[in-house]
Amino acid sequence: MSIRYIILGYLNTSDLTGYELKKAIAAHPFLPWSGNNNQIYKALTELEDNGYIQSQRVIQSLAPNKKLNRRFVIMKISPMMVTLIDKMGSDLSVVNAARVSFAKESDWEAINPVEFGMAHLKREGSLNTYEQGEVCLSAKDQKLISYLAKHNHWTPFAHAFLSFRIKAPIFVARQLVKHQVGLAWNEVSRRYVDDEPEFWFPEVWRKRAENVKQGSSNVEIPPINLLVRDTNDEYTNSPENFVEEALNFYQGLLDAGVAPEQARMVLPQNTMTEWIWSGSLAAFARVCRLRLDPHAQQETREIAQQINDLVPSEFEHSWKALVNGSA
Ligand SMILES: Cc1cc2nc3c(=O)[nH]c(=O)nc-3n(C[C@H](O)[C@H](O)[C@H](O)COP(=O)(O)OP(=O)(O)OC[C@H]3O[C@@H](n4cnc5c(N)ncnc54)[C@H](O)[C@@H]3O)c2cc1C
């Protein structure tokens, strides 16, 4: 085991000088070597240069000044993020999935046939596109989409697909993964990955609601009022401090050789996770209808809102009809 890991392990429990580290290492019954000043101070310099520890000079009146070393983990704070990575189909493919019942097929309409000189139709696989000019869905087909959505004829909307890459804290992912039908979910696994976790923090802490079903009220709690007594019987008003402690502990467990699949259990629920979420247009519309509702948790609404912002450019009429009930 490298001396740097041994030093990080010791500094995880308390701030120590180089001399105290040497004494602790020398006294340890199982470490394979005793440690000497050269190795220890060289490793401390390397760790500080790489940002893993911070040293602080402590001025003492009755003894020589000393240099205390403190393990320093940089906590990465990250925003929630939804990226559309793939899609299949269009408003027209939804229409044609319905029109096949009558052995019929629709096509795009040129937006301004005169200006674009009546574009030529071109077949590309099963999709019709125009060689020149812009196209849109005909009024008749827009009406059909509204009708299908209104009467819950959902299967035509299940032939179109979307695939997202999403980054969100675990407590948000935990709610979203409950949506199952028509969707597939593959997530990063902290059994295998042990790189430094990222965390999410709210900009505003909300007061608990009078009505328990509401989850939270709109009343903000100023950070200065978030006083919590920590395990040292000291008051802190910083959730970031608490998370930093958990992160330090996680790193300490990894340094001690604990398997990532177990060490992860000390990470808090605001640890970021990442997953690829694919499924039908019908399924994502159901997710958004449920999670854009004001009764849904605000943090989870943020992911639904990002999905809701991305889909209309791909499925303008279908999305409007499915999510807002109007096309
Ligand atoms: C505001 C809010 C609060 C919530 N609170 C809680 C909570 O406190 N605890 C909790 O556990 N969950 C909670 N949920 C999750 C909720 O119970 C659902 O699991 C979640 O919304 C997924 O719903 P879905 O319709 O997308 O489900 P999916 O499982 O994806 O199902 C899709 C649809 O298929 C049909 N379906 C699926 N399974 C069956 C079945 N077995 N029988 C018949 N039809 C079926 C239904 O029509 C269903 O709507 C909450 C959800 C919301 C939006």
The ligand as an SDF file (V2000), in Angstrom:
LIG
                    3D

 53 58  0  0  0  0  0  0  0  0999 V2000
  -47.2390   13.2850   -6.8820 C   0  0  0  0  0  0  0  0  0  0  0  0
  -46.8810   11.8340   -6.7570 C   0  0  0  0  0  0  0  0  0  0  0  0
  -46.7540   11.2790   -5.4770 C   0  0  0  0  0  0  0  0  0  0  0  0
  -46.4070    9.9240   -5.3370 C   0  0  0  0  0  0  0  0  0  0  0  0
  -46.2930    9.3860   -4.0920 N   0  0  0  0  0  0  0  0  0  0  0  0
  -45.9210    8.0830   -3.9410 C   0  0  0  0  0  0  0  0  0  0  0  0
  -45.7730    7.4880   -2.6470 C   0  0  0  0  0  0  0  0  0  0  0  0
  -45.9570    8.1330   -1.6330 O   0  0  0  0  0  0  0  0  0  0  0  0
  -45.3810    6.1920   -2.5800 N   0  0  0  0  0  0  0  0  0  0  0  0
  -45.1790    5.4160   -3.6970 C   0  0  0  0  0  0  0  0  0  0  0  0
  -44.8650    4.2310   -3.5810 O   0  0  0  0  0  0  0  0  0  0  0  0
  -45.3320    5.9560   -4.9260 N   0  0  0  0  0  0  0  0  0  0  0  0
  -45.6850    7.2480   -5.0750 C   0  0  0  0  0  0  0  0  0  0  0  0
  -45.8210    7.7830   -6.3290 N   0  0  0  0  0  0  0  0  0  0  0  0
  -45.5270    6.9310   -7.4870 C   0  0  0  0  0  0  0  0  0  0  0  0
  -46.8210    6.3730   -8.1090 C   0  0  0  0  0  0  0  0  0  0  0  0
  -47.4980    5.5060   -7.2160 O   0  0  0  0  0  0  0  0  0  0  0  0
  -46.4960    5.5960   -9.4030 C   0  0  0  0  0  0  0  0  0  0  0  0
  -45.7170    4.4620   -9.0800 O   0  0  0  0  0  0  0  0  0  0  0  0
  -45.7190    6.4480  -10.3780 C   0  0  0  0  0  0  0  0  0  0  0  0
  -46.3500    7.6930  -10.5370 O   0  0  0  0  0  0  0  0  0  0  0  0
  -45.6130    5.7360  -11.7170 C   0  0  0  0  0  0  0  0  0  0  0  0
  -46.8600    5.7810  -12.3140 O   0  0  0  0  0  0  0  0  0  0  0  0
  -47.1090    5.2770  -13.8100 P   0  0  0  0  0  0  0  0  0  0  0  0
  -48.5830    5.3860  -14.0430 O   0  0  0  0  0  0  0  0  0  0  0  0
  -46.2010    6.0070  -14.7220 O   0  0  0  0  0  0  0  0  0  0  0  0
  -46.6710    3.7480  -13.6050 O   0  0  0  0  0  0  0  0  0  0  0  0
  -46.2090    2.5720  -14.5340 P   0  0  0  0  0  0  0  0  0  0  0  0
  -45.8890    1.4600  -13.5860 O   0  0  0  0  0  0  0  0  0  0  0  0
  -45.1730    2.9700  -15.4890 O   0  0  0  0  0  0  0  0  0  0  0  0
  -47.5320    2.1570  -15.2680 O   0  0  0  0  0  0  0  0  0  0  0  0
  -48.0630    2.8290  -16.3960 C   0  0  0  0  0  0  0  0  0  0  0  0
  -49.5350    2.5760  -16.4980 C   0  0  0  0  0  0  0  0  0  0  0  0
  -49.7440    1.1960  -16.7620 O   0  0  0  0  0  0  0  0  0  0  0  0
  -50.8770    0.7360  -16.0530 C   0  0  0  0  0  0  0  0  0  0  0  0
  -50.4480   -0.2780  -15.0760 N   0  0  0  0  0  0  0  0  0  0  0  0
  -49.2050   -0.5030  -14.6010 C   0  0  0  0  0  0  0  0  0  0  0  0
  -49.1930   -1.5100  -13.7550 N   0  0  0  0  0  0  0  0  0  0  0  0
  -50.4550   -1.9550  -13.6610 C   0  0  0  0  0  0  0  0  0  0  0  0
  -51.0720   -2.9490  -12.9120 C   0  0  0  0  0  0  0  0  0  0  0  0
  -50.4020   -3.7250  -12.0640 N   0  0  0  0  0  0  0  0  0  0  0  0
  -52.3990   -3.1190  -13.0420 N   0  0  0  0  0  0  0  0  0  0  0  0
  -53.1250   -2.3580  -13.8770 C   0  0  0  0  0  0  0  0  0  0  0  0
  -52.5900   -1.3470  -14.6200 N   0  0  0  0  0  0  0  0  0  0  0  0
  -51.2690   -1.1640  -14.5110 C   0  0  0  0  0  0  0  0  0  0  0  0
  -51.4540    1.9430  -15.3490 C   0  0  0  0  0  0  0  0  0  0  0  0
  -52.4530    2.5180  -16.1710 O   0  0  0  0  0  0  0  0  0  0  0  0
  -50.2950    2.8820  -15.2190 C   0  0  0  0  0  0  0  0  0  0  0  0
  -50.6660    4.2360  -15.1610 O   0  0  0  0  0  0  0  0  0  0  0  0
  -46.1740    9.1270   -6.4850 C   0  0  0  0  0  0  0  0  0  0  0  0
  -46.3030    9.7010   -7.7620 C   0  0  0  0  0  0  0  0  0  0  0  0
  -46.6430   11.0340   -7.8990 C   0  0  0  0  0  0  0  0  0  0  0  0
  -46.7680   11.6060   -9.2910 C   0  0  0  0  0  0  0  0  0  0  0  0
  1  2  1  0
  2  3  1  0
  2 52  2  0
  3  4  2  0
  4  5  1  0
  4 50  1  0
  5  6  2  0
  6  7  1  0
  6 13  1  0
  7  8  2  0
  7  9  1  0
  9 10  1  0
 10 11  2  0
 10 12  1  0
 12 13  2  0
 13 14  1  0
 14 15  1  0
 14 50  1  0
 15 16  1  0
 16 17  1  0
 16 18  1  0
 18 19  1  0
 18 20  1  0
 20 21  1  0
 20 22  1  0
 22 23  1  0
 23 24  1  0
 24 25  2  0
 24 26  1  0
 24 27  1  0
 27 28  1  0
 28 29  2  0
 28 30  1  0
 28 31  1  0
 31 32  1  0
 32 33  1  0
 33 34  1  0
 33 48  1  0
 34 35  1  0
 35 36  1  0
 35 46  1  0
 36 37  1  0
 36 45  1  0
 37 38  2  0
 38 39  1  0
 39 40  1  0
 39 45  2  0
 40 41  1  0
 40 42  2  0
 42 43  1  0
 43 44  2  0
 44 45  1  0
 46 47  1  0
 46 48  1  0
 48 49  1  0
 50 51  2  0
 51 52  1  0
 52 53  1  0
M  END
$$$$
